[in-house]
Amino acid sequence: MSCEYVREYYGVPAEIGRRIEHNDKPGIIAEDRGHYIGVNFDENNPGVVFNVHPTDQVKYLEMGKIRKMTRSQRRYQEYLKVADCFDDFMHFLRYRSAMKQESY
């Protein structure tokens, strides 16, 4: 559920999975970002999350379902966490593939 701080401080029904409209753009709260709500707008790919102030032209709607990232998006997010250890994304993919081969 999360977003406890936002609910208590701003008095809004923010929670992970709640649909919203911000400036007439539909989306869903995907992350608790402290003083902000993390929104994945319908027009963006899953996993692309923007900070939105909970009272800045936000209309809270019904509960919805957060879209899951694709496998390639998850892989790239994994790379971003360790990017400083690799020359580039292709280097990361080769290393990841070699590690999977060793585990067989």
C-alpha positions in Angstrom: 0.0 0.0 0.0 2.8 2.5 1.0 2.5 6.3 0.4 1.6 6.6 4.1 3.4 9.9 4.4 1.6 11.4 1.4 -1.8 10.2 2.7 -1.3 11.6 6.2 0.5 14.9 5.3 -1.6 15.9 2.2 -4.8 14.1 3.1 -5.1 12.4 -0.3 -6.0 8.8 -1.1 -2.6 8.0 -2.6 -1.5 4.3 -2.7 0.4 2.1 -5.0 -1.9 0.8 -7.7 -4.4 3.8 -7.6 -5.3 5.3 -11.0 -4.8 9.1 -11.3 -5.1 11.9 -13.8 -2.5 14.6 -13.7 -3.1 17.5 -16.1 -5.6 15.3 -17.9 -3.0 12.6 -18.5 -4.1 9.2 -17.1 -1.6 7.0 -15.2 -1.2 4.8 -12.1 0.8 5.3 -8.9 3.7 2.8 -9.3 6.1 3.9 -6.5 6.2 5.7 -3.2 8.7 8.5 -3.7 8.6 10.1 -0.2 7.0 13.5 -0.6 5.9 12.6 -4.1 4.0 9.9 -5.8 5.8 7.9 -8.6 3.4 7.8 -11.6 3.7 5.6 -14.6 1.6 7.4 -17.2 -0.4 5.3 -19.7 1.4 6.9 -22.6 4.8 5.8 -21.3 6.4 2.3 -21.3 6.0 0.3 -18.1 8.7 1.0 -15.6 9.0 4.7 -16.7 8.0 6.5 -13.5 7.8 10.3 -12.9 7.6 12.2 -9.7 4.3 14.0 -9.3 3.4 16.3 -6.3 0.3 14.7 -4.7 -1.8 17.9 -4.8 -0.6 19.4 -8.1 -3.7 19.0 -10.3 -4.0 15.3 -9.4 -7.4 13.6 -9.6 -7.5 10.3 -7.7 -9.5 7.5 -9.3 -10.2 3.8 -8.7 -7.6 1.2 -8.0 -5.9 -0.4 -11.1 -3.1 -2.7 -12.0 0.5 -1.6 -12.5 1.8 -2.7 -15.9 4.9 -4.9 -15.7 8.1 -4.1 -17.4 9.1 -6.3 -20.4 12.0 -8.7 -20.0 14.3 -6.4 -21.9 13.3 -3.4 -19.7 14.1 -5.4 -16.6 17.5 -6.4 -18.0 18.3 -2.8 -18.8 17.3 -1.7 -15.3 19.6 -4.5 -13.9 22.4 -3.0 -16.1 21.8 0.5 -14.8 22.4 -0.7 -11.2 25.9 -2.0 -12.1 26.7 0.2 -15.2 29.9 1.6 -13.6 31.4 -1.9 -13.7 31.0 -2.4 -17.5 32.2 -0.5 -20.6 28.7 -0.5 -22.1 25.5 -2.4 -22.2 26.8 -5.0 -24.7 29.7 -5.8 -22.4 27.2 -6.3 -19.6 25.1 -8.7 -21.8 28.1 -10.8 -22.8 29.1 -11.1 -19.1 25.6 -12.0 -18.1 25.4 -14.6 -20.8 28.7 -16.1 -19.8 27.5 -16.3 -16.1 24.4 -18.1 -17.2 26.4 -20.6 -19.2 28.6 -21.4 -16.2 25.6 -22.1 -14.0 24.4 -24.9 -16.3 
